[in-house]
């Protein structure tokens, strides 16, 4: 484990005039010997400390939401913020212009990209930055919620692909239960079969997406699990808090889990096995789905 203790962390809301939009600004100072940070940003500097800033414009009057308490596994659509070059400062509202590097032509066309000789989904790096906190907007009338950024970085010399659906990424969070078993905290929500897309990640580029922060009395370890085409990534664990009832499978997921447990674990939780799955899955099914 590397030393990831920040020298300073500050969170503030900033306005330039009474009517100006607010900006959530998270400033985090990391020791540059932190290899996990270097892998995520690709930045190596001579200074002892490096100041990375993540800014997010907020509408006037919007306050930072509190983390939610949940009593079962929710459906999630982790929003893709955008693609960024490896950089010292990231403005959430100013990602790269994707242009021809974004494919939204339906699932078959996007999957065909994976067979190109020069493209693939392997070799990427996944880093969850739970120490930061931003606001995750949600569609429709649903309230925004507290979130943290997750990075998928391409530190290789070849262009890679990141698959998703619409404006979301295929990702869920997991947590250790009291038996130290990793269990899913989230489930893949219903998706449109024609909305699949792939983003090209060129060398020295990274994609940022957001995962929700939850509240609770149970202190445990969390991690992020990403399904990217035929590749599956799991982040380094980090400390967090949840409510234990969130480990429960929701009613809408039960039919799939009972009809075809192995397929449900693979499709809904990207290989993570909920506690209810232990009594349904055969040993050979568990070995084929867990990672």
C-alpha angles and dihedrals in degrees: 000000000000126000103265098165109132120228090216136002123189133176124190145155114233132197131175096198137006091262098038121112114261121242123212106215124186115189118191127180115206132186105247092227086071099112092191091060092045091052091051096049104022089223121135116176134175095232116102091235131029125206114217117181129195115194129190124184114227130197116253112275095020114131129198107273122230123246113264130244112222133188099200142018110291128213109249139194104190104211120235108230095190147264122298137183116243099276145152095241129037124197107198091208094053110059123156120284102252098197109158091359090078119076118195103162102121130281100289094052093048092048089052089064089064090066094057112116094234099042134070146142098239129094098042124131126228121207125175115204100200092162090072124072128203134160118264113208117215129206124263119354095333112123121250116253140205113273144166131220124255122194131210104194132191108211092159127100094244134073114258136191133237115197126208145147120258105314097339138088126228099249141125136181126242134196137192114252125213089279090055091248118142111242131180117255093188141034133213109263125225110290138196112249091214096049100075116130139175128213120206113230109200121199113292093019131114138191122223123208131168132241124193122252115224132203130223150122096260112093111202145131122285134192139177124242120200129191110205112175106293092343125088124197131193122192128227109274120257136185119267145141134246140157110262094228087068087079089072118108111242120242093248092058096051099081092055092045093051097042097049112359098181093049091046093051090048096043103035101034102021092240100322112127119221118218091254088057093065091073093045106041120080116226092257090052092051092052092051095050105038124082 
